[in-house]
Amino acid sequence: MYFRMLHDEASGAMSYLLADADAGEAVLIDPRGADVPLLLAMLDERRLRLRWVLRTHEHDAMLAGEAAALSMLGAPVVEHRVPAGADGVLAFGHEHLRAVATPGHTAGCLSFLWRDRLFCGDLLAVEACPFQPRPARPEALWNSVVNDVFKRPAETLLFTGHAERSRAVSTVLEQRRWHPWFGGATRDEFLARVRSLPDARAAATPAASTPETHA
């Protein structure tokens, strides 16, 4: 196997490359449009065929040209909903991962489970996104985190979509205990706190903000 983490220092954005090196097939999780030339070079260097582009969520309406740039990668894009058939299982070489519906940060957030690792984007960020300063669906977010992510084995590794002033990787056990929004809170407490956040329509424009960061 071949596994790489890509971190953009300016924005904190995290992208992930997973590959079955023997079979020569790979997937990209949350690639950035700006990184497409680099990503293509990495794939070419390792002689990898890109099987899937996987996006935990997107804010393309506020990032001009992002979707068009990612189309240059030349692979099917999985976003917004779990693919029909095979219970969301996506194969690459002799490996596979599973797409899991985890709505909340945006209405159509996905997470991707590979072995003991869950790539969950900004699911745990809550208020740290300049494009969207509050969850799109707070009730769904609570359910996704508490009744899905937190019910997974304690040792499950959680990989974030952004890591500017926080760790890129944590565990389910750590987040159950210490997450500032979900750890120890009740559903009603969480929803009441979310209601105090600014309205999403007040989000900063790309020209006046930097990309979202992880809480």
WOVENHU-V682264 format. One record per run of one state. SS is the DSSP state (~ for helix, > for strand, _ for the rest). FROM is the first residue (numbers start at 1). TO is the last residue. If there is no record, write none. Layout:
ss:from:to
SS:FROM:TO
SS:FROM:TO
//
This chain:
ss:from:to
_:1:1
>:2:7
_:8:12
>:13:20
_:21:24
>:25:29
_:30:32
~:33:45
_:46:48
>:49:54
_:55:59
~:60:62
_:63:65
~:66:71
_:72:75
>:76:78
_:79:85
~:86:88
>:89:92
_:93:94
>:95:101
_:102:109
>:110:114
_:115:116
>:117:121
_:122:137
~:138:146
_:147:148
~:149:151
_:152:156
>:157:160
_:161:161
>:162:162
_:163:168
>:169:171
~:172:178
_:179:186
~:187:195
_:196:199
~:200:202
_:203:205
~:206:208
_:209:215
//
